[in-house]
C-alpha cells in the first residue's frame, strides 16, 4: 500500500515533534488538572508538566478534555470572584 503525499507529510510532521519522553493519554489526564490550574493562575509550568502541554498539541481527545476543564475552572473562578465582591 503506497502512502499519499499528504500522509507522508503528516508522518514526517509527527516524527519531527516526537520527544524522547512521551506520555500517553492516561498519564496526561492524570496531570491535566494541575496543568490547567497553573495556566489559569498564570503560574509557571514546571518541566514535569511540559509533557502534558506537548501531549495536548498532539492529541485532540485530551485537548478537548483540557479545554472543558479549563473552561469549568474559569467559570468557578469567576463565580468565586463575583461572590467575594462586596454588594
Order of alpha helices (4+ residues) and beta strands (2+ residues): alpha-alpha-alpha-alpha
